[in-house]
């Protein structure tokens, strides 16, 4: 597909719309197509002026698209295909709240995560007890997936009759190899981060909006922990994960200038 698709997500009321509007005003030379993804049954409602054409907003088309998790893998590609038929090499920006279901709904070209300034570590990260619970849940999901897809553990009676097999413990290098694999990254994400922040680690740009949220005694430590997590991911993957502490409505600061320089490649047409 010739489209260039940028996915902007994050917790509600974190400044996603303000960032997109700033990108439209400053970076896009050709009007992008805008899609607002909204989960069915939520309390969000489309604006009264919503229409296929949104004049004076800087977009070619605007669409309010409701979805349910079971059908998002069909609904979103269909919407993008419709845009592609009209504008083969167009640019699309998708705005969505932090729903983990949307992370893999489409192979987005670019990802941006917008979040409020955290007042405490627990807003972003799980504590040790909750992390352990999530780790067990991840293991259970892995067993269920293997059983369903590969037929493992299907005949428990046969397993019980067979003698148990001794397995050597993983060496330190083997464990590091696993943790630095895509599966290890996924587990680390699920274990460490609260669900609304799962999309943070796979984003090209992360914007911490200081105009949303309150500074707390753990704010600096939380931001430092996020930076350490992103540094680890940079070492083991191709994701660059740049973090910017910047209010997108104030575009004249030094940090904001660096932010828009990082966003500029996302605001090009498709190929």
N, C-alpha and C positions, 0 to 999 in steps of 0.2 A: 504493500500500500504506500502511496506517495505522501500521505499526510505526515505532519510532524505533530505528535501528541504530547502535551505537557500535563502532568497530573499534579494538582495542588491540593494537598490534604492536611488535616490537622484537627485538633479538638475544636468544638464549636466556639464561635465568638473569639477566635484567636487572631483575626486580622487577615484571613485568606482573601476575602473580597477586596480589601484595601490594597493588598499586594498585587493582585491581578489587575486592578484598575491602574496602579502605578506602572505595571509592565505594559499595559495597553497604551498609556499616555506617553511613555518614554521610549519603549523598545520596539514594539511591533510596527513595522513600516506598512505592512498589509494587514487589514483587519482580520483577526482570528475568529474562529467559530467558538462559541462558549457553550459548555454543557454544565448544568448544575445537577449532580447526582444526589437524590434524596431517598432514603430508605422508606419503603411503604409503611404506613402506619405511624410515621413520626409526626411531631407537632409542627413541623415546618410547612409553610404554604407558599405557593408561587406568588410573586408580586403581581399586582393587578394589571400592570402594564406589560406583562410577559407576552411576547409574540415571536413569530419566526424571524422577524426583522426588528432589530432594536436600534433605531436611528439615534444619533447623538450619544451613543454609549461606546463607540469605537470598536464594535464587533460586527462581523458579517451576519451572523445568525446567533440567536440565543435560544436555548432549549432547557426546560425544566424536565428532568427525566427521573421518574420514580422507578424503583427496582426492589426486588426481593432477593435475598442471598442465593436462592436456588436457581434463579434465572439471569443473574447479572452477567454470566459468561455468554449469554445469548443476546441480551438487551443492548449492552454497550457496543459490541462489535457491529450489530445491526445499525445503531445510530451513527457510528463512524463510517460505515459503508455508505449510508445515505449522503453524508457530507462529501465523501470521496467522489461520488457520482457527479456532484455539482461543482466541486472544487478539487481537482485531482491532486494538486500540490499545495493544498491549503495548510493552515496551521490551526490546531485545536487546543484549547485550554479547558481542562476539566477540573471543576471544583467539587470537593466532597469532604464531609466530616470524617473523623478518624474511625473508619470501619475496616477491621482487618480483612474482611471478605473482599474488599476492593483492591487489595494489594496485588493480587494475581489475576484480576479480571481481564487484563489486557496487557500486552507487552509495551508499556508506555516508553516513549523515547526519552523523556526527562521526568524527574520527580522532584517536587519541592514540598517540604514539610514546614508548616507554620505552627508555632506553639506559643502559649503565654509564658511570661517569665515565671519560673517555678518558685514558690515560696518555701518549699521543703523537698527533700529527696523523695519522700513517699508519693509525691504527686506524679513522679516519673518512674521511679524504681520500686520494685517490690522489696519488702523486708525478707529476712532469711526464711521465716516460716512459710510465707506465701510463695517464695521462690521454690522451696522444696515441694510444696503442693503442686505447683505448675510443672516442675520437673517430672513428678510422678504421672501427671496428666499427659505430658508429652510422651512418656514411655508407654502409657496405656494406648494412646492414639497410634503409636508406631506398631504395637502388637496387633491392634484392630486392623490397621491398614495392610500389614503383611498377611494377616489371615484372610482378608477379603480379596486382595489382589493376587497374591502369590500362593494361596492355599496352605500357608503354614499354619501349624497348630490345629489343623482341621480334624485330625484323628487322634484325639488325646489318648485313647485306649492303646494304640500302637506305641505311642511315646512312653506310656507307663510300662509297657512290656520290655522295651529296649533298655539296656543298661545305660546309666548316665555317662556322659562323656566329659572327661576332665578337660578343662580349658585353662590355658595360662592367662594370668592377669595381663592387662595391657601394660606395655612399657611406657615410660614417660614420653618417649618420642612418638609412639603410636597414639597415645592420648592427645598429644599436641596436634598430630596430624588430623585426628578426628575433629577436634575443636576448631581447627582452621579450615575445615571443609565447609561447603555450603550447608550441609545438614547441621554441622556444629554451630555455624552462625545462626541458623534458624532456631536451634535449641537455646542458644545463649540469649537470643532476642526474646523468645517466649518466656524464658526463666527470669530474666532480669527486669524487663520493662513491663509497666502497666499496659493493658490492652490498647488504650488510645494512642500509645507511643510506639507501637510495633513498627509503624511505617517510617520511623525516624532513621533507622540504621541503613535503609536501602535508598535513601533520598540523596540526590546530587547536591542539594542546597537545603540547609535547615535554618529557618529564620526564627529567632527568639524575639518576640515582640514585647518590648519593655512597657508599652502603653497598656498592656493587658496583663493582669496578675499583679501581685504585691510582693515587694522584696521582703524576704524573711531571713532568719538567722542561718538557714542552710542553702540559700540561693546560690551563692558563689561556689559552694562545695558541690551542689547538684550540677551546675554548668560545667565544672571541672571534670566531674565524673562522666558526663556526656561526651566531653572532648576526648577523654581517655578511651571511651568505647569506640568513638569514631576513628581514632588513631589506630586502634587494633584492627578495625575493619579495613582501613586503608592498606595495612601491611599484608593482609591475606586475600584481598580482592581488588577489583578494578574500580570500586566505588571511591569517589573522592570525599564525599560527605563534608562539605564546608559549612561551618557554623558561623552565623552572623547575629549579633545582638543589635537589632536595628528596628526602629519604627518605620514601616514602609511608607507612611504618610509624610515623613520628614526626609526628604530626598537629598539634602545638601550636606549631610555629614560625611565624614571620611569613611566610616564603616558602610553606610548606605551606598556610597559610590562604588565600593568594592563589591557589594551585593549585586548591584545592577550590572556590573561588568561580568559577574559570574552568571547572571540570568540572561544576558544578551544572546548567547548561542541557542537558547531555548526559544527564542522569539523569531526564528527564521521559518521560511516556508519549507514544505516537504521536498523530497527529491525523487 
